[in-house]
Every structure is written in C-alpha cells, then in structure tokens.
Amino acid sequence: MSSSVHRPPPPRVVIVGGGLAGLAAASRLVGRGLQIRLLESRPRLGGRASSFVDPVTNELVDNCQHVSMACCTNLADFCTRVGIADLMRREPEIVFLDRAGRVSRFRAGLLPAPLHLAGSFLKARFLGPLDKLAVARGLAALARPLASPPGESFGQWLERHGQTPRAIELFWATILVSALNEELDRMDVGHARKVFLDGFLKNRIGFQPEIPLVPLGDLYGARLEKWLAQNDVEVLLTTGVRSIEVDDEEGLVGVRTRSGRLMAADFVILAVPFDRLADMIPEPLRERVWAVENAAALKASPITGVHLWFDRPICPFDHVVTPGRLVQWVFNHTAIQGRSAPGSPDSGRAQYLQLVVSASYGLLGLDKVAIRDRVLEDLADLWPEVRSAALLRYWVVTEHGATFAVRPGVDYDRPRQRTGQDGLFLAGDWTATGWPATMEGAVRSGYQAAEGVLQDLDQPTRLIRPDLPTGRLARWLLP
Ligand SMILES: Cc1cc2nc3c(=O)[nH]c(=O)nc-3n(C[C@H](O)[C@H](O)[C@H](O)COP(=O)(O)OP(=O)(O)OC[C@H]3O[C@@H](n4cnc5c(N)ncnc54)[C@H](O)[C@@H]3O)c2cc1C
C-alpha cells in the first residue's frame, strides 16, 4: 500500500517580541504540533528584564534590579516550566531601615492571614501609634469593596481615609511606589488595593520577595534559549518586525520583517511594548484592532537603577527597604550574587550595591553624575562609611518607559489579548491582565494569548495558574 497519506502542515505561529510575554506564550504553545517562531529585534531575550555588558569589566549589569513576590504564581510557573526556578531565591522577610537607622522586619508570625504580619507591623519602628492606627483603618477600608469616585487617585483616597502624613510617606508610599512604579497622587486605587490584597492580606507567603541569584541576562539567557531550542521554538534574534501583513480578503498573512522578508503565519502574537504598536498595525487593520487607540492613551513611568561598586562593605543587609528616602530599595549583589569589585568577583572587601528609585520623575532632568551624587548623599546619610569609601565604578540607568503608568482608570485603556483580526493576538504587560506592569503581568498576558490560539485550534486549555489560596480567615474577612 502506498504511504502517500497527506498530512496537513502544522499551524504556524509567529511570536513578535522576546520579552517575558512572548517567551511565556512560546512556553505554553510547545508540544502541541505547532511550528513556532519567535522574532526579537534585539540580540538577546528578556526584553525590559535584561542586562548589558559593561564594556570595561566585561560583566553583565542589569538594566535594573527586578524583584517578584510569592503571589506571582504565573511567573513562578514559567520559571519552573523552562528550568530556571533555581536561579531565584525566596526571602522570608522584608527588612526596613528607617531614617533613624532602626531596623524593622516584616515576617509572617503565627496568626493566619490576613493577620500574619500584624506582629511585625505592631513592632515596626518607623511608624508611631497614631500612624499604625490610621494604617490599620486604611487596610480595613481597602479590604472592603471599593467605592471610589471615578478618577480618584490613591493619594486622594488616603487623604479621604484619614491617613497621617507619616503613614502616607513611610508606609503607603514605601510599599506602593516600589510595587507599582508610580507616585501616590497619580496612582489607580484598584491597583493599590490589589497590591495589599494579593501581596499582604490573602495568603501568609504572598508578600515574600523573590530575588534573582544571577544577572537578568543569565536568568533569561542561555538556559532559556536551550530550553526553547530543545522544544523546537525557532528563535530569531536581531530580527525586527516592521508590520503585520493582511491580504485583500483581510485574512492574516503573517509579518514583514524590517529587512523585507515575509514570514507567513496562521497566528501572530504581537508581544511588543505599547508604544511600538501603532507603527506595526497597517491602516486597513486598524478598524479591527482597536488596541492602537488604547495603546496611544497609555503613558510611561520611569525607573532609575544605580549600580555602585565600593572598595569596602557598606550595606550589612542582603537587601533592605529604606522608607522616606530617594532610594527605595538597596540590593547587595555581593551577598546575593557573590559579586564584588568590578571585573573581579573575589576581590577582598569590595561591595557591589544596586539601588532602585522607582517612579523617578524627579531625576529625569539630571545628568548621571548628578544622580549618582544625590544617591551617594542619600546612602551616606544611612551609612556614613560611604563618605570615606572609594567608589570603584558606577552605572546610572534610567529607563524612561520602564512601565506603563498605573494612573487612575488605566485598565479601561488596556486591550484584551484577542483582537478583532482573526489569528492576531496581543501580549505584553500593558494588555488587560488585571496586573500592573510586572514580570507576572507579562507572563500572564503571554499565557492569555496562548489560550486564545489554542481555543482557535479547538484545543481550549486553561493556562493561567491560580492565585495563591486565600487563607480561611482571610476568606471570611475579605470580600
Ligand atoms: C527598570 C525596570 C525595573 C523593573 N523592575 C521590575 C521589578 O522589580 N519587578 C517586576 O515584576 N517587573 C519589573 N519591571 C517590569 C518588567 O520588566 C516588565 O513588566 C516585563 O519585563 C515586560 O515584559 P514584556 O514582554 O511585556 O515587554 P518587553 O520586556 O518590553 O518585551 C518586548 C520585546 O519586544 C521586542 N520588540 C520591540 N519591537 C519589536 C519589533 N518591531 N520586532 C521584534 N521585536 C520587537 C523588544 O526588544 C522586547 O524584547 C521593571 C522594568 C524596568 C524597565
């Protein structure tokens, strides 16, 4: 008998963008008989969560420290799936160092959620009794369904809920500006509430930070590339896409690269930042892909990362949150990643610190030297040794478009992953995930786009991972 049974070619999926959203989509489409190509314009994967090579020391330097939390279940799922979970470390506590140099540790006590941090909170030294009372009232109000007038910022909400200036500056701003990369007066109330519910109230471990043990370029680097290759994902780096292509019948044809090559596709997942969308969606498609208008309404918010290599130990913690300062969080890469002097991992007492200034609008007009000096001044106030230490090397990296700004009502402008064009899906931290611009949000968007593709292939599968379970008492106390 002849063996000329004709097998249909596998459906072709092109993913545009090798950030976490595109990578997450790829990770959930493998093993389903699809031909998957991932096109990335830069010479590396990881998108905004990435490193660059210091030309002098040849070392990887992160664009900025990235931290996750234990409540980020989809990012954890992605890391496990692609075999990089062991490159992250979960911390049992968050350490706060206040302006007076006093240490407060937030660690789960014996009580069940949402009271597991009550002991740490009561002992916290950077807030007085009246501030704590106000915060407790504020948290109780946040735990109830919100009745916030449209357009209200979280700053206005806090005023309306009788928060003391110290509670606002040292508690609410400290946690939320880092978590949401926005100032309180420009921040959406719903997103602020979500940080506290998911991270601090529903589950005993949700707040625990997850910190990479290696530079981001290694975290989302060789091991991940190998996993993709082993799972038959064709990764094309330095392959920028110019536009999505449709034919006269308005069917999806594929993508056109910047070098003019047409790559045919049955499905395209466009996983690029929101400010790239308009250029890539040609005019006839715009009637069906409303997201271009959504994307145009989004605004960006900056983050500044400052890397300092000192000739001696400065920071005695692995990482520490510094309420009420320019710098919000200090990471000791000598302790966490075993890196010390620039270009030489084991050179005696040298220490490598990475500092984060989220929502760094106030630094945008300053040059790198001025930013470095302001940060050094801030640190010297905490650790006077900074004044006598030699600064061996530094980097100041400001990402102007680090995240989309979570301004009030922002979720109305975040498009779904499924578009009005058959076969075309969007992904990216800025699409509708319910999450702020985070690695978790990016991974969720990729999973959601992959769910859409599988649904159209008659293989409907739930890919989004469940949240951490809500504790029994929390279920009763929280809506
Ligand atoms: C400084 C900084 C600090 C941050 N800190 C944290 C943190 O602590 N915790 C956290 O959870 N999140 C943090 N984030 C946010 C996090 O990095 C992002 O939410 C996440 O990485 C976004 O992933 P993405 O895939 O949606 O987008 P991106 O990472 O932007 O990926 C999009 C990819 O598309 C590529 N691309 C663009 N145009 C084209 C084209 N035409 N053709 C082909 N490819 C193209 C880009 O090169 C990029 O690789 C931080 C971000 C920054 C910038």
The ligand as an SDF file (V2000), in Angstrom:
LIG
                    3D

 53 58  0  0  0  0  0  0  0  0999 V2000
   13.9890   49.4870   35.1160 C   0  0  0  0  0  0  0  0  0  0  0  0
   12.9080   48.4650   35.2760 C   0  0  0  0  0  0  0  0  0  0  0  0
   12.6790   47.8580   36.5170 C   0  0  0  0  0  0  0  0  0  0  0  0
   11.6660   46.9210   36.6550 C   0  0  0  0  0  0  0  0  0  0  0  0
   11.5020   46.2920   37.8430 N   0  0  0  0  0  0  0  0  0  0  0  0
   10.6040   45.2820   37.9350 C   0  0  0  0  0  0  0  0  0  0  0  0
   10.5090   44.5060   39.1100 C   0  0  0  0  0  0  0  0  0  0  0  0
   11.2460   44.6960   40.0930 O   0  0  0  0  0  0  0  0  0  0  0  0
    9.5870   43.5010   39.1540 N   0  0  0  0  0  0  0  0  0  0  0  0
    8.7640   43.2260   38.0950 C   0  0  0  0  0  0  0  0  0  0  0  0
    7.9610   42.2860   38.1920 O   0  0  0  0  0  0  0  0  0  0  0  0
    8.8260   43.9640   36.9660 N   0  0  0  0  0  0  0  0  0  0  0  0
    9.7240   44.9710   36.8560 C   0  0  0  0  0  0  0  0  0  0  0  0
    9.8120   45.6950   35.6990 N   0  0  0  0  0  0  0  0  0  0  0  0
    8.8090   45.4680   34.6560 C   0  0  0  0  0  0  0  0  0  0  0  0
    9.1290   44.2470   33.8080 C   0  0  0  0  0  0  0  0  0  0  0  0
   10.4460   44.3270   33.3170 O   0  0  0  0  0  0  0  0  0  0  0  0
    8.1740   44.2380   32.6300 C   0  0  0  0  0  0  0  0  0  0  0  0
    6.8430   44.3090   33.1010 O   0  0  0  0  0  0  0  0  0  0  0  0
    8.2770   42.9930   31.7690 C   0  0  0  0  0  0  0  0  0  0  0  0
    9.6190   42.6250   31.5530 O   0  0  0  0  0  0  0  0  0  0  0  0
    7.6040   43.2970   30.4430 C   0  0  0  0  0  0  0  0  0  0  0  0
    7.6890   42.1980   29.5770 O   0  0  0  0  0  0  0  0  0  0  0  0
    7.0040   42.3000   28.1390 P   0  0  0  0  0  0  0  0  0  0  0  0
    7.3130   41.0390   27.4380 O   0  0  0  0  0  0  0  0  0  0  0  0
    5.5720   42.6840   28.3050 O   0  0  0  0  0  0  0  0  0  0  0  0
    7.6900   43.5330   27.4030 O   0  0  0  0  0  0  0  0  0  0  0  0
    9.2070   43.7480   26.9960 P   0  0  0  0  0  0  0  0  0  0  0  0
   10.0770   43.2030   28.0380 O   0  0  0  0  0  0  0  0  0  0  0  0
    9.3360   45.1890   26.6640 O   0  0  0  0  0  0  0  0  0  0  0  0
    9.3930   42.8700   25.6970 O   0  0  0  0  0  0  0  0  0  0  0  0
    9.0540   43.3120   24.4150 C   0  0  0  0  0  0  0  0  0  0  0  0
   10.1020   42.8080   23.4400 C   0  0  0  0  0  0  0  0  0  0  0  0
    9.7030   43.1530   22.1170 O   0  0  0  0  0  0  0  0  0  0  0  0
   10.8630   43.4970   21.4010 C   0  0  0  0  0  0  0  0  0  0  0  0
   10.4470   44.2730   20.2300 N   0  0  0  0  0  0  0  0  0  0  0  0
   10.0030   45.5540   20.2230 C   0  0  0  0  0  0  0  0  0  0  0  0
    9.7050   45.9160   18.9550 N   0  0  0  0  0  0  0  0  0  0  0  0
    9.9670   44.8400   18.1760 C   0  0  0  0  0  0  0  0  0  0  0  0
    9.8590   44.5980   16.7820 C   0  0  0  0  0  0  0  0  0  0  0  0
    9.4260   45.5450   15.9500 N   0  0  0  0  0  0  0  0  0  0  0  0
   10.2010   43.3850   16.3090 N   0  0  0  0  0  0  0  0  0  0  0  0
   10.6650   42.4020   17.1450 C   0  0  0  0  0  0  0  0  0  0  0  0
   10.7860   42.5960   18.4700 N   0  0  0  0  0  0  0  0  0  0  0  0
   10.4390   43.7920   18.9770 C   0  0  0  0  0  0  0  0  0  0  0  0
   11.6860   44.2700   22.4010 C   0  0  0  0  0  0  0  0  0  0  0  0
   13.0430   44.3380   22.0130 O   0  0  0  0  0  0  0  0  0  0  0  0
   11.4610   43.4520   23.6600 C   0  0  0  0  0  0  0  0  0  0  0  0
   12.4300   42.4480   23.8170 O   0  0  0  0  0  0  0  0  0  0  0  0
   10.8270   46.6280   35.5490 C   0  0  0  0  0  0  0  0  0  0  0  0
   11.0490   47.2280   34.3100 C   0  0  0  0  0  0  0  0  0  0  0  0
   12.0920   48.1160   34.1740 C   0  0  0  0  0  0  0  0  0  0  0  0
   12.3430   48.7170   32.8220 C   0  0  0  0  0  0  0  0  0  0  0  0
  1  2  1  0
  2  3  1  0
  2 52  2  0
  3  4  2  0
  4  5  1  0
  4 50  1  0
  5  6  2  0
  6  7  1  0
  6 13  1  0
  7  8  2  0
  7  9  1  0
  9 10  1  0
 10 11  2  0
 10 12  1  0
 12 13  2  0
 13 14  1  0
 14 15  1  0
 14 50  1  0
 15 16  1  0
 16 17  1  0
 16 18  1  0
 18 19  1  0
 18 20  1  0
 20 21  1  0
 20 22  1  0
 22 23  1  0
 23 24  1  0
 24 25  2  0
 24 26  1  0
 24 27  1  0
 27 28  1  0
 28 29  2  0
 28 30  1  0
 28 31  1  0
 31 32  1  0
 32 33  1  0
 33 34  1  0
 33 48  1  0
 34 35  1  0
 35 36  1  0
 35 46  1  0
 36 37  1  0
 36 45  1  0
 37 38  2  0
 38 39  1  0
 39 40  1  0
 39 45  2  0
 40 41  1  0
 40 42  2  0
 42 43  1  0
 43 44  2  0
 44 45  1  0
 46 47  1  0
 46 48  1  0
 48 49  1  0
 50 51  2  0
 51 52  1  0
 52 53  1  0
M  END
$$$$
